[in-house]
Amino acid sequence: MGIKKILVFMTVALGVMPCCADSLFFEDEPVQDGLNVFDVSKNFAEIYEKLDDVNWGGKSLNVAIESLENLNKSAHIAATDERVVLVWDDSIVANFPRPEPKDWNGFGEITTALVLKMRAHDARLRGLSENEMYQVVVDSLMRGVDENGRYIFSKAAEIAEDGRILTSVGIEGGRDVRGNFRVTGIYKGAPADTAGISEGDLIAQINGRDVRDMTDTELADVMTGFNSGTAKIKLLTPSGSKDVVLRRATIILADADIVHRADADTGGMLEIVVHKISDGAVTIINEALARFPDVSGIILDLRAATGDDERAAAKMAGLFIGENPVMRIVETAKDEVEVVPGGAAVTDAPVVVLMSNMTRGTAEAIVAAFYENARGVLVGTPTAGAARIASMIDLSNGGALELLNKSIKTGQGRMIDGRGVFPIVCLSNIRSRAHQDAFFLNVINNDFHAQDFNKDININPADVRRGCPVITSGADEDTLSMAVAVKILTDAKVYNRLIAE
């Protein structure tokens, strides 16, 4: 029977009644097109109710329902205060009464009914598994409320359907002239490290095969891959040959990397590369600052950093700026919330902050905090201007909703989202050595007068980006960033002049 027809003679003649007075479905037909319509409707109802708790990101519930039309270009949905109508191409294929306000079960059923109708016309939708169906449907609903919102799979379901985990034995190396594999590096704590393999060791055989007879692809598949795998290896070491057994282990990627460039006279320089603004990254940075307290300068590389954890961002910024405002969080229909670190700074070393168009989220707030507290020189290109924080809404099916409904301002109240943070030193304008020499000479001679676009609230961000464009080559950007940062940090006069700007 499918979706209930609002026709009296059918319910009487067939003796079939819907599960309840206002239900769109019949109790004796719980499974339709492979979906349990009551379970699916219940999950959609929960999603609508929980989105209501975050005020729909300032949007109307109708907008979310109508956004289902994005599942197929032939679909068009109109949601009014009285009806919800689905048009496929030029034909009306569904016309349902709109539930009363906050009748979440009713909205859940209408969403399920619309999905069933669309699956009947769309082979791609019909071919999706239940988890995949939730993924695309709820993503569509979420983007009606927030273009960056999304539905997150149930982790248990994701593992059951995919189950792939990136693993490695923890060896770096390459072939020697005879075709054997020479170990050039070992990851600390990796299976190879635990097995006692050392830099310089030679791998002669793997699983009984001579390495010289293995292709590079076969060799790479032993070293890294999805899920675990066992390799029995014959090593040639300075003390003789030995057999080891390696089982690939899960790769854990750190949220920050530390490089200490030692110098006995100055205490050296610390390069901190942040990938994600997280508590883990804060711990790594804090430990590095404690281990190298006498460094003469710090390069904080946020060029590819992202994050949506305001607490972690406050902790990270607080290591350098102390108890000063890092950001303000603006949530729909709520007041601004000021985020301030809870402790004193742990270092007063000069800092150069590297930034780019890939600096996003709370990383942008950290860049702005260094700028507003005159705590570091901003070098690079404008940040992304994508400074939002997610509300994570857990669902009873094990999944979750991620709604980016909180925008970020700087600690002093400047808007970041949609604007970004602008560098004091634009790298793309000093790419040649001659330009760099002229630039630093102007700084030293006090002839450098940068226009601080961060202070100009009326500036068009697109104009700033055109004047300070993205550097196309990552290798060029790496080289230029390091050269400029080191020059600034090793010349106190240059650093102080740029901070004053």
N, C-alpha and C positions, 0 to 999 in steps of 0.2 A: 504493500500500500504506500509506504514511504511517508512523505510529509502529509499531515492531516489536511484533507480537503474540508473546507467549511461548508459542507453540504449535509443537511439533515438526513436525506434518504440513504446515504451511504452508511452512516453510523447505525441507523436503525436496521437496514436490510442485512448488513453484514454482522450485526451484533458485536461490533468492535468499538471499544471506547478508548479515547486517549487516556494517558496515565493520570491526568488531572484536568480540571475544567478548562484551563487556559493553555494547556500544552499543545505544541505543534506535532507531537509524536505519539504513536500508539504503544501502549505498554507491552503488547505481545509481539512487537517488532523492534526490539532493542538494537539489533544490528542491521545497519543499512550501508551498503557499499563498503563493507568491511570495517565499518566504524560502529562502536557502541555509542549511539547518539546521546544516551543519557549521561555516560561518563564524559564524553567530549563536551556536552553542554555544561556539565558541572564545572569542568576545568575553565571553560570560557567565562562562566559566571564568576568564578573566583578572580579571574584576571580583571574583569570589569570592576568588581567591587574594590579590589586593591588599587587599581588605577584611580578610582574615585578618592581614595585616601590621600593621593598626592595632587588632588585638584586638577587632574587631567592635563597637567603641564600648561594650564591656562586655556586649553582648547575645549570645544564642545564634544560630548560623547558622540554626537552625530558624525563628527569629522572622523572619528576612529572607525565607525561602521562603514562610512562611505569609502574609506581608504582600502577596503577589501577589493575594490575594483582594480587596484594595482596588480592583482594576481594575474589578470589577463586583459590585454588591450581591448578585447571584445566586450568586456563587462563594464556596466555603468550602474552605480547604485545611488539612489536618492533616499535620504533619511529625513523625514519631516517629523513634526510633533505627533503625527497620527499614523503614518504608514512608513514601511521600509520596502522599496521596490527595486528589484534587480532586472535590468534590461540587458539582453545579450544581442549584440549587434542592434537590430531594429525591433526585436521582439521582447515583450514583457514575459519573463519566465518565472517570476516570483513576486508576490505582493502580499506582505504580511502586516497585521496590525502592530503598531509600535507599542512595546510594553510601557507600563506606568513608570515614572521616575523611580530609580533604585530597585526596580524589579530585576535583579541580576540574573535570576534563573530564566526570566523571559528573554533578556538580552543574550544570554548564553545559548538558548535554543534558536533564536533568530540567526545567530552567527553560524551555528551548526547547519541550520537549514540552508543558508546562503552558500556555505561551503559545499554541501551535497549537490545543490543545483549547479554550481560551477564545476564540480568534478564530473557531472554528467555531460558537460560540454567541453571539458578540457582533459585530454588523455594524460598530459603531464601531471596535473594535480591528482588524477585518479591513481597514477602509478606510484605516488609517494607513500612511504611507510607512515605509521601514525606519528612517530617522532618528527619525521621530516615535514609532515603536514602541519604539526604545531609550529615548527620552525618558520615556515613560510607564511602561514596565516597570522600568527601572533606578531611576527616581524612587520607584516603589513599593517596590522592594527596599531602597533606601537609607533610606527613611523607617521601614522596619522596624527599622533599626539606629539611625537618628538622625532624629527628626521634621523636622529642618531640612536633612537631607542632600539632595543632588540630583545628577542627571547633567547634565553640560554638553555641549551639542552640539559636534561637530567644527566648528570655525569655517569650514573649507573647505566643508563640507556646508551649513552655515547660509547662507553667502553664495550658494551655488549655488541653494538653494531659495528664498531671499528676495532677497538682493542689495540691500536698501534701506539707504542711508546718508543721514542727515539733513544737508542742505547749506544754505548761505545766501550771499547776496552781501555781507552785512555792513552793511546800511543800516537805520537807524531813521528814522521820519518819519510824515507824515500829510498829508491833503489840505488845500489852502488853499481860500479861498472860491470860487475859479474851478474847482476840481476837479482842479488839478494836484497833484503829489506833492512836498511840500517836505521836504528832507533835514534832520533834526534831530540826527543822530548817525551816526558811522561807527565800526565795530569796527576797532581797530588790527590791521593785517596782513591784513585781509579783502580780497577782490577789489575792493571799492569803494574801499578805502584805496589799494591798489596802482594803481588807475586814476586817482587824483587827485581823486575826488569829495570835496567839502567840505560841512560843515554850512552850510545856507542855500541850497545849490544847488537848482534846481527841475528835476524830471524831467517833460518835456513829452510825450515819445513813448517807447514801448517796442515794439520789433519792428515799427515802422512804424505802430502804432496810437496815436491820441491818448489820453493817459492819462484825459482827461475822459470818454472813451467806454468805459472799462474798468470792470468791477465791482470792488468791494473784494476779492472772492475771487480774481478773475483777477490783480489786482495782488499779492496776497499770495503767489499761486502762483509768480510771477516771483521774488520776494524770497527765499523759502525753499521747500524741498520735499525729496522723497526723490530721491537720485542727482543727478548734475550736470545743469545746464541752461544754455543760452546766452541772454543777453538783449542786444539792441542798443538802446542808450539814447541819446536826444537830451537833453542837459542845457542848461539856461539858467543861466549863471553871471554874476557881476558883470562879468566881462571878455568876455562874449559867449556864444554857443552853441557846443557841441562835441559830437561823437559819441564814445561809448565802448562797448566791448564787455565785458560782465561774464559770467563763467562761475562758477556757484555752486561753492563749495568746502566741504569737510567741516567741520562745526562741531566744535571741540574745547572741551569743557567743563572749566574749571579746577576743581581740587579745593578751592580756597580763594580767597576774594576779599578785597581790602584796601581800606578806606576811611580816608583820613587827614583828620581834622577839624582844620584848621590853626588855631593860635592863637599869635600872635607872642610873647605874654607867658609862656605856659606850655609851649610846645612842641607843643601840640595833643593830640589824643586819637586813638588808633589802634583802628579797628574791624576785627577779623579774623573773617570768616565762613567756617567750615570745613564743607565738604560731605562730604568723605571723608578719612579718616586715611590718608595715603599719602606716599611720598617726594616726590611733586610738591607736595603741600600744605606739607610741611616746607620745601622750597626757597622757595616763595612767601613763607611767613612769615618765614623767616630773612632773605631779601632785604629785606622790609619793615622788620624790626627794625634792620637795618644802615642802611637809608636814613633812618629816623626814630628815631635813638637817644635823642633828648631828649624824647620824649612824656611827658606827665604821667600818663597812664593808658592802659590797654589793655582793650578789651572783646573777650573771646574767645567768640564765638558758636558753641556746639556744639549748638544746639537741634535741628538736623537732621543732625548728623554721625554717620557710621557707619564701620566699618572692621574688618578682621580681620588686619591686619599689625602684629604686636607690635613689630617693629623700627622701623617708621615712627612708631608711638605713642611709643616710648621717645625717639626723636629729637625729636619735637614737644614732648613734656613737658620734655625736657632743656633746651630753649631757655629755659625759665622756672625750672625747679627744680634744674637741674644734675645732679650725679651722686648722685641719691637714687633708691631703688627706685620704679618706676612701677607695676609689677604683678607678680603671680605667676601662672604658667600651670600648670594642673593637667590632665594628660593621663591617660586611663584606665590604671590599673595602673603608673603611673610617678610619680616624685617631683615635687614642685613645682619649677618653674624660675623663679628671680627675674630680672626684666628691669630692668636699670639703664642709664641713658644713659651714653655714653662721654665726655662733655665737660662743661665748666662752662656755667652759664647765661649767656646773652648779654644779658639785660635784668633789671633789678630794679624796673621800673616797676610800680605797683599794678595788679592785674588783677581784673576782674569776669568770672566764668565764667557764661555763660548756658546753661541746660540745660532739657530737656523730656522728655516721654515718647518722643520720637523720637530721643533721644540713645542710641546703641546700640553694642554691641561694644567695641572698644578705645577708642572715644570716652568710654565710661563710666569706663574705667581712668584716662584723663587727668583727667577731672573729679575722681575720687577722689584722684589724686596732688596736685592743687592743694589739696584739702581737708586731706590728711594732712600736707602740708608747710607749712601755714598761708601759702600763696603766693597765694591768691585767695579772693574772696568768692563763694560759690555762690548764684546767683539763678535762680529759675524754678520748675519743678515736678519731681517725681521722674523719674529716668531710666527706661529701659525694663526694665532687669533682664534684658537679653538679651546677656550678655557672654560670647560664645564665639568661638573662633578656628578657622578651617577648616584641615583637612588636604587639600591638593590632590593627587590621585592621577591621574597621566597614564595614559592608555590607548593601546594601540598603534593603535587605529582613529582617532586624532586627537582623541577626546573626553577627558573627565576626570570624576572623581568628586570631589565636594566634601562632606566629612564634618566636621560641626561637633562634633568630639570633644574639644576642649580648652576647659575653662572658665577663667574669669579671676577672680582675687582681686585685691584692692588690694595695694599695695606692703607694707602692714603685715599682710596676711593676712586681711582681711575679705572675705567672699563677696560678689560682685556679681551673678552669674548667678542669676536667680530672685528677686532682692531689689532691686537698683538702688542708686543713690546719691541721697541726699535733700538738698534745698537748705537753706541757712541762712535765706535770705529767700524765702518762698513768695509768688510773684507773685499767685496767685489769691486770696490773702487781703488784698491791698492794692490792689484794682482801682480804687477811686474816689480822687479827689484828696484828699478828707478823710481817708481811711484812710492814704494815703501820708504826709500831713503829720503825722498822729498817730504813725505808725510811726517816722519819722525824728526826731521830737521825743523819743520814748521812747529811741531809740538815743543821742541826744546827752545826754540826762539820765541815762544809764546805767540806764534802767528797762526796757530790752529784754533779756529773758532767754529766748532761744530754747532750746527743747528740742532737743538735738542727737540726732536719731534715728539718725544714722550710728553713734554709739557704743553704742546699745542693740541688742545682738545678738538680743534676745528679742522685739523689736517686730514686729508683724505688718505687712508691707509694704502690705497692702491697707488697713489702718487709716490709714497715713500718706497713701496716695493719696486716700482719702476726705476726709481733712482738708486736702489740698492738691491739689485736682482739676485736671485738664487745662483750659486756657482754650480755649473753643470757637472763637472768632474769631482767625484768624491775624493780621489787621490790628490787633486789640486787643492781642494778645500782643506784636507788634512795637513798638507805641507805648509800652506799659507797660514792656517790657524796656529800651528805650533810655532812657526817663525815669528809671527807678530806677537803672540802671547809671551814668548820667552824674551823678546826685546823689551816689551813693556815691563815685565817683572824684574828684569836685570838692570833697569835704569830708573832709579828712584825719582828722578826729575820728570821723566816721561810719565811715570805712573801717577805721580801727584798732580801733574797738569791735567791729565785725562780725568782723574777723579773729580777735579775742580770743575770740569766742564759740565 
